[in-house]
């Protein structure tokens, strides 16, 4: 797998693979990220994975550019992809349509499908979290069914409810906080994917998978109450084969 290691300012390096949204590339990035967490390099301050790159910030007083580049080059040339048994799939309940997903009808019309078929396609596969960004815990998910790719809004909304699930072009994702945004909203989850008061504020990390599960309004209200009471736990599936579509 081809890559380059570039300078990113006076105290960071970036490992860049082919600039493409592909699972094999992202698995390699996640593998290097995981290895750096398990076997930290003295002087490395932070590691941030993205679609096809990994940013490594460091303290040049502790480790030199040349030494760090040599260590990263060694990691980038070996197969460090995550084993299947370590894969996590998080099941996220979503209430689709209505007040929770005001753009579901447009997504269906744009695709030439019924709203039910859009929901079926959206919940029928597992989505790799390529990266987190834009907001704390905002998920950029790969693997959206091509049939429901939908253009972003011409004019972004000034405020979107936390937990909203949207489609923007060929991606889908969850808004962790109330914020402006331009994605087409098809549903909402009662789960807090970001909570600064939680021991682990962000529910998941790059390299995990999300599996959406359709629920009705009554179930949404029940889960919402449990979330507020601190008794709801997201279902985490390990080692199961990832679904790539119906």
N, C-alpha and C positions, 0 to 999 in steps of 0.2 A: 504494500500500500504506500503510495508516494506521499511525502510530507515535506514541509520546510519548517525550520525554526528561525523565527524572526525576533529582532529587538523590538520591544514595546515600551519606549521610554528608557529612563536611566536605571530602573529597578524592576523590570519585568521582561519576560520572554513569552512568546506565543508559539505553540505548535500548531501548524496549519496543515490539514489534510485537503483532499480535493474538495472544492467549494460546491458541495452538493448535499441535499438532504437525503441521506441514506443510512439505513440501520447499521450496516457493517462498519461504516466510518464512525458513527456515534458510539457503537459498542467498543471500538478501540479507544476512543476518547474516554469513555466511562471506565474502561479497564485501567488506563493510566491514572485517572483521577482516583480510583479506588486504591491502587497500589501506593500512590503518594500519601493517602490517608493512613494506610496500614503500616507503611514503612517511610515515615516522613524524612525529608532531607533537611538537615540542619541549615537554617537560614531562609527556607521557603516560608513565606508569610501567608499566602493565600493561593488557592487554585480554583479557577472559575471555568467550568465547561460550557461550550456553546454548540451550535449545530455541527460544525466541522473544525473546531479549534479548541485549544485549551490554553487559557492565560495563566501564567505562573508568575506571581510577584515574589520578590525576594529582597533580603537585606544584603547589599553588596559589601557591607562591613564584615559579614559572617561567611558568605560564599561568593566567590568570584563568578563573573559572567562565563568565563571559559569552563570552569569546573561544572557549573550548573548545566551549561549547554551540553557538555559531554554526558552527564547523567541522564538528561532528558532524551538525548539521541539514542542512548541504549534502551530506554523504555519504549520509545516510538518504533523501534525496529523488531520488537518481539511481540508475540501474540499474547496479549494480556486481557483479552475479552472476558467478560463476566460469564461464569458457568451458569447453566440453566437453573440449577437448584438454588442459586442465590437471587434469581429474578423475583421481583415483587410486582404483583398486580393488585392495585387498590380499586375496590368496587365503590363507585360514587353514585348515589341515588340522585336522580334528576326528575323534576316535574316539568314536562314539556308543554309548550303552547300556552294559550291564554295570557293572563297577566304575567306569567313566569317566562314566557317565550314569545314576545310580541311579533317577532319576525319569522316565526315558523311557517306561516302561510306564504310569505314571499319566497322563502327558501324552497318550499314545495313547488310553487308556481315556476320559479326559475329553473328547477330541475325537471319539470313536467311530471311530477310525482304527487301522490297523495301525502297529506301530513303524516299519516300512519306509516307510510313507506319510508319517509325521511327519518322518522324515529327508529324504525326497524334497522335502517342502514347505519344510523349513528350509534346505536347500541350493539350492533352486530359484530364489532371488532374491538380489539384492544389497541390502545394508543401509546406509543413510546413518548416519554417526556424527553424531548431533545435538549431543552434548556429551560431555565427559569429566568424571567426578566420583566422589564417594563414596570411591574409592581412587585413587591415581595411575594414570591410564590406564584406569580402568573405563569401558567403552563403553556409552552409552545409544543403542541402535540403533532406527531406525524402519523400518517396512515389513513387520513380521511378518505372515505369513498369518493372517487372522482365524480360520480353522478351528483353529489350534493355540494361540490365546490361552488361557492357563492361570492360575488364581489362584495367588498366592504361598503358601508353606507357612504353616500356622496357627502353627507354632512354628519360628522360624529356627534353622538349624544353628549350632552354636558355632564350627565350623571347616569351611571349604571349601577344597579344593585349588586352588592357583594354576593358571590355565589352564582352569578349569571354565567350560563354556558353559551358560547357564541361560535360562529363560523366567520372566518376572514380569509377569503381566497381559498387556498388549498389546505388550510389549517383549522383546527378547532382548539378551544381552550376554555379555562375557567377564570373569571375575574375574582381574585381573592378579597378585594376591597371595593367599596363604592368609589367610582372614578369615572372620568370621561372615557369614551371609547367609540370605535367605529365598526365593530364587528356586528354581524347579524345575530340577534339573540333568539335562541330556540328553546331555552329552558333555564331552570335554576336549581341548584342543589342547596339543601338546608345545612349541609356540612360546612364548617369553618375550615377552609383549606389553609388559612393563615390566622394565627392567633398569637399576638405578642406575649400574652400571659401564659402560654403553654410552654412546657419544658422544651419541646421541639416545636418552635413557632410555625414552621412550614411543614405541612403534612407529608410531603413527598420530596424526592430529589430527582435530578436529571438521571436518566437511566431506568427509572421505574416505569411501569405501565399503568394506565388508567382504563378501567372497564366501566362504562356508564350503564346504569340500570334504571329503566323507566318506572316511575312511581306516580300514584295519583295524589290529589290535593290533601286527602285525609292522611295518607302516609307522610306527606311532606310536613304537615303540622305536627304529627307525632314525633318525627325525627327531630324537627326544630326544637320541640320542648326538651327532648332528651339531650340535645346539644347544649342548650342553655343550662340544663341541670348538671352537665358534665358526665352524663352516663352513657352517651352514645360512642360506640367504637366502630370505626370504619373496618370493613372486612378486608383482610389482607391475604392474598392467595400466593403461595410460594411453589415454585417448581412446575406449575401447570403450563402446558403448551399455550403460546400466545395465539389468539384468534386473529386471522387476517381478513375476515369478511365472510359474508354468507355465501 
